[in-house]
């Protein structure tokens, strides 16, 4: 029986390679918080803080599935904007860890759809770039484009 948070070694290699390919934005450092890569903490080289240690910085969690294109878009967006965040891959969790995380996700998003992103107490269901920009106090796309 697999232990909680563990996955197949070949799958681990594919995940590491997938993350390496996905981080086409500014470089990100990864601190794997679970042996099976089901939960990942992401910090940035520009802002190398310890994860979630400051009340001034937003606490961001991305609940995702590995094969979800919108989840990958959300992850890349956060990396490109140098946001420290945690990714929880629901399809890699097993046992009680999965059950407890699903209960938490259902309390945030009763439909349990992906991606589900939490920024402090705000819940964003789906990859909604403008809402993420607003909640994270990033400039809107409209303000970035030259007039």
Phi and psi in radians as a Rosetta constraint file:
Dihedral C 1 N 2 CA 2 C 2 CIRCULARHARMONIC -1.181 0.35
Dihedral N 2 CA 2 C 2 N 3 CIRCULARHARMONIC 2.552 0.35
Dihedral C 2 N 3 CA 3 C 3 CIRCULARHARMONIC -1.381 0.35
Dihedral N 3 CA 3 C 3 N 4 CIRCULARHARMONIC 2.715 0.35
Dihedral C 3 N 4 CA 4 C 4 CIRCULARHARMONIC -1.023 0.35
Dihedral N 4 CA 4 C 4 N 5 CIRCULARHARMONIC 2.317 0.35
Dihedral C 4 N 5 CA 5 C 5 CIRCULARHARMONIC 1.436 0.35
Dihedral N 5 CA 5 C 5 N 6 CIRCULARHARMONIC 0.047 0.35
Dihedral C 5 N 6 CA 6 C 6 CIRCULARHARMONIC -1.817 0.35
Dihedral N 6 CA 6 C 6 N 7 CIRCULARHARMONIC 2.646 0.35
Dihedral C 6 N 7 CA 7 C 7 CIRCULARHARMONIC -2.544 0.35
Dihedral N 7 CA 7 C 7 N 8 CIRCULARHARMONIC 3.028 0.35
Dihedral C 7 N 8 CA 8 C 8 CIRCULARHARMONIC -1.019 0.35
Dihedral N 8 CA 8 C 8 N 9 CIRCULARHARMONIC 2.387 0.35
Dihedral C 8 N 9 CA 9 C 9 CIRCULARHARMONIC -1.025 0.35
Dihedral N 9 CA 9 C 9 N 10 CIRCULARHARMONIC -0.648 0.35
Dihedral C 9 N 10 CA 10 C 10 CIRCULARHARMONIC -1.124 0.35
Dihedral N 10 CA 10 C 10 N 11 CIRCULARHARMONIC -0.672 0.35
Dihedral C 10 N 11 CA 11 C 11 CIRCULARHARMONIC -1.138 0.35
Dihedral N 11 CA 11 C 11 N 12 CIRCULARHARMONIC -0.677 0.35
Dihedral C 11 N 12 CA 12 C 12 CIRCULARHARMONIC -1.041 0.35
Dihedral N 12 CA 12 C 12 N 13 CIRCULARHARMONIC -0.780 0.35
Dihedral C 12 N 13 CA 13 C 13 CIRCULARHARMONIC -1.077 0.35
Dihedral N 13 CA 13 C 13 N 14 CIRCULARHARMONIC -0.743 0.35
Dihedral C 13 N 14 CA 14 C 14 CIRCULARHARMONIC -1.114 0.35
Dihedral N 14 CA 14 C 14 N 15 CIRCULARHARMONIC -0.684 0.35
Dihedral C 14 N 15 CA 15 C 15 CIRCULARHARMONIC -1.107 0.35
Dihedral N 15 CA 15 C 15 N 16 CIRCULARHARMONIC -0.766 0.35
Dihedral C 15 N 16 CA 16 C 16 CIRCULARHARMONIC -1.082 0.35
Dihedral N 16 CA 16 C 16 N 17 CIRCULARHARMONIC -0.776 0.35
Dihedral C 16 N 17 CA 17 C 17 CIRCULARHARMONIC -1.143 0.35
Dihedral N 17 CA 17 C 17 N 18 CIRCULARHARMONIC -0.692 0.35
Dihedral C 17 N 18 CA 18 C 18 CIRCULARHARMONIC -1.075 0.35
Dihedral N 18 CA 18 C 18 N 19 CIRCULARHARMONIC -0.748 0.35
Dihedral C 18 N 19 CA 19 C 19 CIRCULARHARMONIC -1.154 0.35
Dihedral N 19 CA 19 C 19 N 20 CIRCULARHARMONIC -0.674 0.35
Dihedral C 19 N 20 CA 20 C 20 CIRCULARHARMONIC -1.073 0.35
Dihedral N 20 CA 20 C 20 N 21 CIRCULARHARMONIC -0.704 0.35
Dihedral C 20 N 21 CA 21 C 21 CIRCULARHARMONIC -1.247 0.35
Dihedral N 21 CA 21 C 21 N 22 CIRCULARHARMONIC -0.697 0.35
Dihedral C 21 N 22 CA 22 C 22 CIRCULARHARMONIC -1.209 0.35
Dihedral N 22 CA 22 C 22 N 23 CIRCULARHARMONIC -0.424 0.35
Dihedral C 22 N 23 CA 23 C 23 CIRCULARHARMONIC -1.517 0.35
Dihedral N 23 CA 23 C 23 N 24 CIRCULARHARMONIC 1.032 0.35
Dihedral C 23 N 24 CA 24 C 24 CIRCULARHARMONIC -1.387 0.35
Dihedral N 24 CA 24 C 24 N 25 CIRCULARHARMONIC -0.058 0.35
Dihedral C 24 N 25 CA 25 C 25 CIRCULARHARMONIC -1.492 0.35
Dihedral N 25 CA 25 C 25 N 26 CIRCULARHARMONIC -2.827 0.35
Dihedral C 25 N 26 CA 26 C 26 CIRCULARHARMONIC -0.986 0.35
Dihedral N 26 CA 26 C 26 N 27 CIRCULARHARMONIC 2.535 0.35
Dihedral C 26 N 27 CA 27 C 27 CIRCULARHARMONIC -0.949 0.35
Dihedral N 27 CA 27 C 27 N 28 CIRCULARHARMONIC 2.441 0.35
Dihedral C 27 N 28 CA 28 C 28 CIRCULARHARMONIC -2.150 0.35
Dihedral N 28 CA 28 C 28 N 29 CIRCULARHARMONIC 2.493 0.35
Dihedral C 28 N 29 CA 29 C 29 CIRCULARHARMONIC -1.761 0.35
Dihedral N 29 CA 29 C 29 N 30 CIRCULARHARMONIC 2.411 0.35
Dihedral C 29 N 30 CA 30 C 30 CIRCULARHARMONIC -1.979 0.35
Dihedral N 30 CA 30 C 30 N 31 CIRCULARHARMONIC 2.322 0.35
Dihedral C 30 N 31 CA 31 C 31 CIRCULARHARMONIC -2.039 0.35
Dihedral N 31 CA 31 C 31 N 32 CIRCULARHARMONIC 1.778 0.35
Dihedral C 31 N 32 CA 32 C 32 CIRCULARHARMONIC -1.254 0.35
Dihedral N 32 CA 32 C 32 N 33 CIRCULARHARMONIC 2.117 0.35
Dihedral C 32 N 33 CA 33 C 33 CIRCULARHARMONIC -1.638 0.35
Dihedral N 33 CA 33 C 33 N 34 CIRCULARHARMONIC -0.158 0.35
Dihedral C 33 N 34 CA 34 C 34 CIRCULARHARMONIC -2.338 0.35
Dihedral N 34 CA 34 C 34 N 35 CIRCULARHARMONIC 2.495 0.35
Dihedral C 34 N 35 CA 35 C 35 CIRCULARHARMONIC -1.023 0.35
Dihedral N 35 CA 35 C 35 N 36 CIRCULARHARMONIC -0.513 0.35
Dihedral C 35 N 36 CA 36 C 36 CIRCULARHARMONIC -1.671 0.35
Dihedral N 36 CA 36 C 36 N 37 CIRCULARHARMONIC 0.180 0.35
Dihedral C 36 N 37 CA 37 C 37 CIRCULARHARMONIC 1.142 0.35
Dihedral N 37 CA 37 C 37 N 38 CIRCULARHARMONIC 0.278 0.35
Dihedral C 37 N 38 CA 38 C 38 CIRCULARHARMONIC -1.219 0.35
Dihedral N 38 CA 38 C 38 N 39 CIRCULARHARMONIC -0.535 0.35
Dihedral C 38 N 39 CA 39 C 39 CIRCULARHARMONIC -2.186 0.35
Dihedral N 39 CA 39 C 39 N 40 CIRCULARHARMONIC 2.195 0.35
Dihedral C 39 N 40 CA 40 C 40 CIRCULARHARMONIC -2.210 0.35
Dihedral N 40 CA 40 C 40 N 41 CIRCULARHARMONIC 2.336 0.35
Dihedral C 40 N 41 CA 41 C 41 CIRCULARHARMONIC -1.766 0.35
Dihedral N 41 CA 41 C 41 N 42 CIRCULARHARMONIC 2.340 0.35
Dihedral C 41 N 42 CA 42 C 42 CIRCULARHARMONIC -2.097 0.35
Dihedral N 42 CA 42 C 42 N 43 CIRCULARHARMONIC 2.217 0.35
Dihedral C 42 N 43 CA 43 C 43 CIRCULARHARMONIC -2.084 0.35
Dihedral N 43 CA 43 C 43 N 44 CIRCULARHARMONIC 3.083 0.35
Dihedral C 43 N 44 CA 44 C 44 CIRCULARHARMONIC -2.122 0.35
Dihedral N 44 CA 44 C 44 N 45 CIRCULARHARMONIC 2.746 0.35
Dihedral C 44 N 45 CA 45 C 45 CIRCULARHARMONIC -1.253 0.35
Dihedral N 45 CA 45 C 45 N 46 CIRCULARHARMONIC -0.521 0.35
Dihedral C 45 N 46 CA 46 C 46 CIRCULARHARMONIC -1.338 0.35
Dihedral N 46 CA 46 C 46 N 47 CIRCULARHARMONIC -0.504 0.35
Dihedral C 46 N 47 CA 47 C 47 CIRCULARHARMONIC -2.328 0.35
Dihedral N 47 CA 47 C 47 N 48 CIRCULARHARMONIC 1.231 0.35
Dihedral C 47 N 48 CA 48 C 48 CIRCULARHARMONIC -1.368 0.35
Dihedral N 48 CA 48 C 48 N 49 CIRCULARHARMONIC 1.163 0.35
Dihedral C 48 N 49 CA 49 C 49 CIRCULARHARMONIC -1.504 0.35
Dihedral N 49 CA 49 C 49 N 50 CIRCULARHARMONIC 2.848 0.35
Dihedral C 49 N 50 CA 50 C 50 CIRCULARHARMONIC -1.308 0.35
Dihedral N 50 CA 50 C 50 N 51 CIRCULARHARMONIC 2.491 0.35
Dihedral C 50 N 51 CA 51 C 51 CIRCULARHARMONIC -1.073 0.35
Dihedral N 51 CA 51 C 51 N 52 CIRCULARHARMONIC 2.223 0.35
Dihedral C 51 N 52 CA 52 C 52 CIRCULARHARMONIC 0.956 0.35
Dihedral N 52 CA 52 C 52 N 53 CIRCULARHARMONIC 0.707 0.35
Dihedral C 52 N 53 CA 53 C 53 CIRCULARHARMONIC -1.796 0.35
Dihedral N 53 CA 53 C 53 N 54 CIRCULARHARMONIC -0.182 0.35
Dihedral C 53 N 54 CA 54 C 54 CIRCULARHARMONIC -2.029 0.35
Dihedral N 54 CA 54 C 54 N 55 CIRCULARHARMONIC 2.345 0.35
Dihedral C 54 N 55 CA 55 C 55 CIRCULARHARMONIC -1.209 0.35
Dihedral N 55 CA 55 C 55 N 56 CIRCULARHARMONIC -0.371 0.35
Dihedral C 55 N 56 CA 56 C 56 CIRCULARHARMONIC -1.356 0.35
Dihedral N 56 CA 56 C 56 N 57 CIRCULARHARMONIC -0.429 0.35
Dihedral C 56 N 57 CA 57 C 57 CIRCULARHARMONIC -1.628 0.35
Dihedral N 57 CA 57 C 57 N 58 CIRCULARHARMONIC 2.498 0.35
Dihedral C 57 N 58 CA 58 C 58 CIRCULARHARMONIC -1.187 0.35
Dihedral N 58 CA 58 C 58 N 59 CIRCULARHARMONIC 2.504 0.35
Dihedral C 58 N 59 CA 59 C 59 CIRCULARHARMONIC -1.686 0.35
Dihedral N 59 CA 59 C 59 N 60 CIRCULARHARMONIC 1.951 0.35
Dihedral C 59 N 60 CA 60 C 60 CIRCULARHARMONIC -2.016 0.35
Dihedral N 60 CA 60 C 60 N 61 CIRCULARHARMONIC 2.267 0.35
Dihedral C 60 N 61 CA 61 C 61 CIRCULARHARMONIC -2.223 0.35
Dihedral N 61 CA 61 C 61 N 62 CIRCULARHARMONIC 2.301 0.35
Dihedral C 61 N 62 CA 62 C 62 CIRCULARHARMONIC -1.931 0.35
Dihedral N 62 CA 62 C 62 N 63 CIRCULARHARMONIC 1.950 0.35
Dihedral C 62 N 63 CA 63 C 63 CIRCULARHARMONIC -1.567 0.35
Dihedral N 63 CA 63 C 63 N 64 CIRCULARHARMONIC 2.144 0.35
Dihedral C 63 N 64 CA 64 C 64 CIRCULARHARMONIC -2.511 0.35
Dihedral N 64 CA 64 C 64 N 65 CIRCULARHARMONIC 2.941 0.35
Dihedral C 64 N 65 CA 65 C 65 CIRCULARHARMONIC -2.056 0.35
Dihedral N 65 CA 65 C 65 N 66 CIRCULARHARMONIC 2.553 0.35
Dihedral C 65 N 66 CA 66 C 66 CIRCULARHARMONIC -1.042 0.35
Dihedral N 66 CA 66 C 66 N 67 CIRCULARHARMONIC -0.700 0.35
Dihedral C 66 N 67 CA 67 C 67 CIRCULARHARMONIC -1.559 0.35
Dihedral N 67 CA 67 C 67 N 68 CIRCULARHARMONIC 0.115 0.35
Dihedral C 67 N 68 CA 68 C 68 CIRCULARHARMONIC -1.509 0.35
Dihedral N 68 CA 68 C 68 N 69 CIRCULARHARMONIC 2.038 0.35
Dihedral C 68 N 69 CA 69 C 69 CIRCULARHARMONIC -1.138 0.35
Dihedral N 69 CA 69 C 69 N 70 CIRCULARHARMONIC -0.693 0.35
Dihedral C 69 N 70 CA 70 C 70 CIRCULARHARMONIC -1.173 0.35
Dihedral N 70 CA 70 C 70 N 71 CIRCULARHARMONIC -0.586 0.35
Dihedral C 70 N 71 CA 71 C 71 CIRCULARHARMONIC -1.128 0.35
Dihedral N 71 CA 71 C 71 N 72 CIRCULARHARMONIC -0.745 0.35
Dihedral C 71 N 72 CA 72 C 72 CIRCULARHARMONIC -1.101 0.35
Dihedral N 72 CA 72 C 72 N 73 CIRCULARHARMONIC -0.713 0.35
Dihedral C 72 N 73 CA 73 C 73 CIRCULARHARMONIC -1.057 0.35
Dihedral N 73 CA 73 C 73 N 74 CIRCULARHARMONIC -0.768 0.35
Dihedral C 73 N 74 CA 74 C 74 CIRCULARHARMONIC -1.105 0.35
Dihedral N 74 CA 74 C 74 N 75 CIRCULARHARMONIC -0.737 0.35
Dihedral C 74 N 75 CA 75 C 75 CIRCULARHARMONIC -1.108 0.35
Dihedral N 75 CA 75 C 75 N 76 CIRCULARHARMONIC -0.793 0.35
Dihedral C 75 N 76 CA 76 C 76 CIRCULARHARMONIC -1.104 0.35
Dihedral N 76 CA 76 C 76 N 77 CIRCULARHARMONIC -0.723 0.35
Dihedral C 76 N 77 CA 77 C 77 CIRCULARHARMONIC -1.008 0.35
Dihedral N 77 CA 77 C 77 N 78 CIRCULARHARMONIC -0.835 0.35
Dihedral C 77 N 78 CA 78 C 78 CIRCULARHARMONIC -1.109 0.35
Dihedral N 78 CA 78 C 78 N 79 CIRCULARHARMONIC -0.717 0.35
Dihedral C 78 N 79 CA 79 C 79 CIRCULARHARMONIC -1.144 0.35
Dihedral N 79 CA 79 C 79 N 80 CIRCULARHARMONIC -0.762 0.35
Dihedral C 79 N 80 CA 80 C 80 CIRCULARHARMONIC -1.122 0.35
Dihedral N 80 CA 80 C 80 N 81 CIRCULARHARMONIC -0.482 0.35
Dihedral C 80 N 81 CA 81 C 81 CIRCULARHARMONIC -1.720 0.35
Dihedral N 81 CA 81 C 81 N 82 CIRCULARHARMONIC 0.273 0.35
Dihedral C 81 N 82 CA 82 C 82 CIRCULARHARMONIC 0.989 0.35
Dihedral N 82 CA 82 C 82 N 83 CIRCULARHARMONIC 0.701 0.35
Dihedral C 82 N 83 CA 83 C 83 CIRCULARHARMONIC -1.681 0.35
Dihedral N 83 CA 83 C 83 N 84 CIRCULARHARMONIC 2.226 0.35
Dihedral C 83 N 84 CA 84 C 84 CIRCULARHARMONIC -1.326 0.35
Dihedral N 84 CA 84 C 84 N 85 CIRCULARHARMONIC 2.312 0.35
Dihedral C 84 N 85 CA 85 C 85 CIRCULARHARMONIC -2.702 0.35
Dihedral N 85 CA 85 C 85 N 86 CIRCULARHARMONIC 2.934 0.35
Dihedral C 85 N 86 CA 86 C 86 CIRCULARHARMONIC -2.022 0.35
Dihedral N 86 CA 86 C 86 N 87 CIRCULARHARMONIC 2.322 0.35
Dihedral C 86 N 87 CA 87 C 87 CIRCULARHARMONIC -1.849 0.35
Dihedral N 87 CA 87 C 87 N 88 CIRCULARHARMONIC 2.283 0.35
Dihedral C 87 N 88 CA 88 C 88 CIRCULARHARMONIC -2.039 0.35
Dihedral N 88 CA 88 C 88 N 89 CIRCULARHARMONIC 1.887 0.35
Dihedral C 88 N 89 CA 89 C 89 CIRCULARHARMONIC -1.476 0.35
Dihedral N 89 CA 89 C 89 N 90 CIRCULARHARMONIC 1.808 0.35
Dihedral C 89 N 90 CA 90 C 90 CIRCULARHARMONIC -1.095 0.35
Dihedral N 90 CA 90 C 90 N 91 CIRCULARHARMONIC -0.559 0.35
Dihedral C 90 N 91 CA 91 C 91 CIRCULARHARMONIC -1.349 0.35
Dihedral N 91 CA 91 C 91 N 92 CIRCULARHARMONIC -0.085 0.35
Dihedral C 91 N 92 CA 92 C 92 CIRCULARHARMONIC -1.801 0.35
Dihedral N 92 CA 92 C 92 N 93 CIRCULARHARMONIC -0.237 0.35
Dihedral C 92 N 93 CA 93 C 93 CIRCULARHARMONIC -1.323 0.35
Dihedral N 93 CA 93 C 93 N 94 CIRCULARHARMONIC 2.606 0.35
Dihedral C 93 N 94 CA 94 C 94 CIRCULARHARMONIC -2.371 0.35
Dihedral N 94 CA 94 C 94 N 95 CIRCULARHARMONIC 2.823 0.35
Dihedral C 94 N 95 CA 95 C 95 CIRCULARHARMONIC 1.089 0.35
Dihedral N 95 CA 95 C 95 N 96 CIRCULARHARMONIC -2.526 0.35
Dihedral C 95 N 96 CA 96 C 96 CIRCULARHARMONIC -1.142 0.35
Dihedral N 96 CA 96 C 96 N 97 CIRCULARHARMONIC -0.560 0.35
Dihedral C 96 N 97 CA 97 C 97 CIRCULARHARMONIC -1.052 0.35
Dihedral N 97 CA 97 C 97 N 98 CIRCULARHARMONIC -0.740 0.35
Dihedral C 97 N 98 CA 98 C 98 CIRCULARHARMONIC -1.153 0.35
Dihedral N 98 CA 98 C 98 N 99 CIRCULARHARMONIC -0.791 0.35
Dihedral C 98 N 99 CA 99 C 99 CIRCULARHARMONIC -1.050 0.35
Dihedral N 99 CA 99 C 99 N 100 CIRCULARHARMONIC -0.817 0.35
Dihedral C 99 N 100 CA 100 C 100 CIRCULARHARMONIC -1.125 0.35
Dihedral N 100 CA 100 C 100 N 101 CIRCULARHARMONIC -0.727 0.35
Dihedral C 100 N 101 CA 101 C 101 CIRCULARHARMONIC -1.179 0.35
Dihedral N 101 CA 101 C 101 N 102 CIRCULARHARMONIC -0.645 0.35
Dihedral C 101 N 102 CA 102 C 102 CIRCULARHARMONIC -1.142 0.35
Dihedral N 102 CA 102 C 102 N 103 CIRCULARHARMONIC -0.679 0.35
Dihedral C 102 N 103 CA 103 C 103 CIRCULARHARMONIC -1.072 0.35
Dihedral N 103 CA 103 C 103 N 104 CIRCULARHARMONIC -0.761 0.35
Dihedral C 103 N 104 CA 104 C 104 CIRCULARHARMONIC -1.105 0.35
Dihedral N 104 CA 104 C 104 N 105 CIRCULARHARMONIC -0.765 0.35
Dihedral C 104 N 105 CA 105 C 105 CIRCULARHARMONIC -1.102 0.35
Dihedral N 105 CA 105 C 105 N 106 CIRCULARHARMONIC -0.752 0.35
Dihedral C 105 N 106 CA 106 C 106 CIRCULARHARMONIC -1.112 0.35
Dihedral N 106 CA 106 C 106 N 107 CIRCULARHARMONIC -0.549 0.35
Dihedral C 106 N 107 CA 107 C 107 CIRCULARHARMONIC -1.221 0.35
Dihedral N 107 CA 107 C 107 N 108 CIRCULARHARMONIC -0.510 0.35
Dihedral C 107 N 108 CA 108 C 108 CIRCULARHARMONIC -1.464 0.35
Dihedral N 108 CA 108 C 108 N 109 CIRCULARHARMONIC -0.709 0.35
Dihedral C 108 N 109 CA 109 C 109 CIRCULARHARMONIC -2.471 0.35
Dihedral N 109 CA 109 C 109 N 110 CIRCULARHARMONIC 1.646 0.35
Dihedral C 109 N 110 CA 110 C 110 CIRCULARHARMONIC -0.968 0.35
Dihedral N 110 CA 110 C 110 N 111 CIRCULARHARMONIC -0.465 0.35
Dihedral C 110 N 111 CA 111 C 111 CIRCULARHARMONIC -1.339 0.35
Dihedral N 111 CA 111 C 111 N 112 CIRCULARHARMONIC -0.250 0.35
Dihedral C 111 N 112 CA 112 C 112 CIRCULARHARMONIC 0.906 0.35
Dihedral N 112 CA 112 C 112 N 113 CIRCULARHARMONIC 0.723 0.35
Dihedral C 112 N 113 CA 113 C 113 CIRCULARHARMONIC -1.612 0.35
Dihedral N 113 CA 113 C 113 N 114 CIRCULARHARMONIC 2.880 0.35
Dihedral C 113 N 114 CA 114 C 114 CIRCULARHARMONIC -2.220 0.35
Dihedral N 114 CA 114 C 114 N 115 CIRCULARHARMONIC 2.557 0.35
Dihedral C 114 N 115 CA 115 C 115 CIRCULARHARMONIC -1.346 0.35
Dihedral N 115 CA 115 C 115 N 116 CIRCULARHARMONIC 2.678 0.35
Dihedral C 115 N 116 CA 116 C 116 CIRCULARHARMONIC -2.065 0.35
Dihedral N 116 CA 116 C 116 N 117 CIRCULARHARMONIC 2.192 0.35
Dihedral C 116 N 117 CA 117 C 117 CIRCULARHARMONIC -2.110 0.35
Dihedral N 117 CA 117 C 117 N 118 CIRCULARHARMONIC 2.291 0.35
Dihedral C 117 N 118 CA 118 C 118 CIRCULARHARMONIC -1.959 0.35
Dihedral N 118 CA 118 C 118 N 119 CIRCULARHARMONIC 2.325 0.35
Dihedral C 118 N 119 CA 119 C 119 CIRCULARHARMONIC -2.172 0.35
Dihedral N 119 CA 119 C 119 N 120 CIRCULARHARMONIC 1.859 0.35
Dihedral C 119 N 120 CA 120 C 120 CIRCULARHARMONIC 0.944 0.35
Dihedral N 120 CA 120 C 120 N 121 CIRCULARHARMONIC -2.022 0.35
Dihedral C 120 N 121 CA 121 C 121 CIRCULARHARMONIC -1.712 0.35
Dihedral N 121 CA 121 C 121 N 122 CIRCULARHARMONIC -0.054 0.35
Dihedral C 121 N 122 CA 122 C 122 CIRCULARHARMONIC -1.485 0.35
Dihedral N 122 CA 122 C 122 N 123 CIRCULARHARMONIC 2.370 0.35
Dihedral C 122 N 123 CA 123 C 123 CIRCULARHARMONIC -1.964 0.35
Dihedral N 123 CA 123 C 123 N 124 CIRCULARHARMONIC 2.251 0.35
Dihedral C 123 N 124 CA 124 C 124 CIRCULARHARMONIC -2.075 0.35
Dihedral N 124 CA 124 C 124 N 125 CIRCULARHARMONIC 2.098 0.35
Dihedral C 124 N 125 CA 125 C 125 CIRCULARHARMONIC -1.751 0.35
Dihedral N 125 CA 125 C 125 N 126 CIRCULARHARMONIC 2.118 0.35
Dihedral C 125 N 126 CA 126 C 126 CIRCULARHARMONIC 1.568 0.35
Dihedral N 126 CA 126 C 126 N 127 CIRCULARHARMONIC 2.924 0.35
Dihedral C 126 N 127 CA 127 C 127 CIRCULARHARMONIC -1.558 0.35
Dihedral N 127 CA 127 C 127 N 128 CIRCULARHARMONIC 1.700 0.35
Dihedral C 127 N 128 CA 128 C 128 CIRCULARHARMONIC -1.972 0.35
Dihedral N 128 CA 128 C 128 N 129 CIRCULARHARMONIC 1.634 0.35
Dihedral C 128 N 129 CA 129 C 129 CIRCULARHARMONIC -1.004 0.35
Dihedral N 129 CA 129 C 129 N 130 CIRCULARHARMONIC -0.821 0.35
Dihedral C 129 N 130 CA 130 C 130 CIRCULARHARMONIC -1.141 0.35
Dihedral N 130 CA 130 C 130 N 131 CIRCULARHARMONIC -0.657 0.35
Dihedral C 130 N 131 CA 131 C 131 CIRCULARHARMONIC -1.168 0.35
Dihedral N 131 CA 131 C 131 N 132 CIRCULARHARMONIC -0.704 0.35
Dihedral C 131 N 132 CA 132 C 132 CIRCULARHARMONIC -1.072 0.35
Dihedral N 132 CA 132 C 132 N 133 CIRCULARHARMONIC -0.766 0.35
Dihedral C 132 N 133 CA 133 C 133 CIRCULARHARMONIC -1.025 0.35
Dihedral N 133 CA 133 C 133 N 134 CIRCULARHARMONIC -0.767 0.35
Dihedral C 133 N 134 CA 134 C 134 CIRCULARHARMONIC -1.130 0.35
Dihedral N 134 CA 134 C 134 N 135 CIRCULARHARMONIC -0.840 0.35
Dihedral C 134 N 135 CA 135 C 135 CIRCULARHARMONIC -1.161 0.35
Dihedral N 135 CA 135 C 135 N 136 CIRCULARHARMONIC -0.593 0.35
Dihedral C 135 N 136 CA 136 C 136 CIRCULARHARMONIC -1.582 0.35
Dihedral N 136 CA 136 C 136 N 137 CIRCULARHARMONIC 0.065 0.35
Dihedral C 136 N 137 CA 137 C 137 CIRCULARHARMONIC 1.027 0.35
Dihedral N 137 CA 137 C 137 N 138 CIRCULARHARMONIC 0.686 0.35
Dihedral C 137 N 138 CA 138 C 138 CIRCULARHARMONIC -1.664 0.35
Dihedral N 138 CA 138 C 138 N 139 CIRCULARHARMONIC 2.661 0.35
Dihedral C 138 N 139 CA 139 C 139 CIRCULARHARMONIC -1.105 0.35
Dihedral N 139 CA 139 C 139 N 140 CIRCULARHARMONIC 2.536 0.35
Dihedral C 139 N 140 CA 140 C 140 CIRCULARHARMONIC -1.265 0.35
Dihedral N 140 CA 140 C 140 N 141 CIRCULARHARMONIC 2.777 0.35
Dihedral C 140 N 141 CA 141 C 141 CIRCULARHARMONIC -1.040 0.35
Dihedral N 141 CA 141 C 141 N 142 CIRCULARHARMONIC -0.661 0.35
Dihedral C 141 N 142 CA 142 C 142 CIRCULARHARMONIC -1.077 0.35
Dihedral N 142 CA 142 C 142 N 143 CIRCULARHARMONIC -0.690 0.35
Dihedral C 142 N 143 CA 143 C 143 CIRCULARHARMONIC -1.278 0.35
Dihedral N 143 CA 143 C 143 N 144 CIRCULARHARMONIC -0.361 0.35
Dihedral C 143 N 144 CA 144 C 144 CIRCULARHARMONIC -1.385 0.35
Dihedral N 144 CA 144 C 144 N 145 CIRCULARHARMONIC -0.453 0.35
Dihedral C 144 N 145 CA 145 C 145 CIRCULARHARMONIC -1.391 0.35
Dihedral N 145 CA 145 C 145 N 146 CIRCULARHARMONIC 2.395 0.35
Dihedral C 145 N 146 CA 146 C 146 CIRCULARHARMONIC -1.161 0.35
Dihedral N 146 CA 146 C 146 N 147 CIRCULARHARMONIC 2.596 0.35
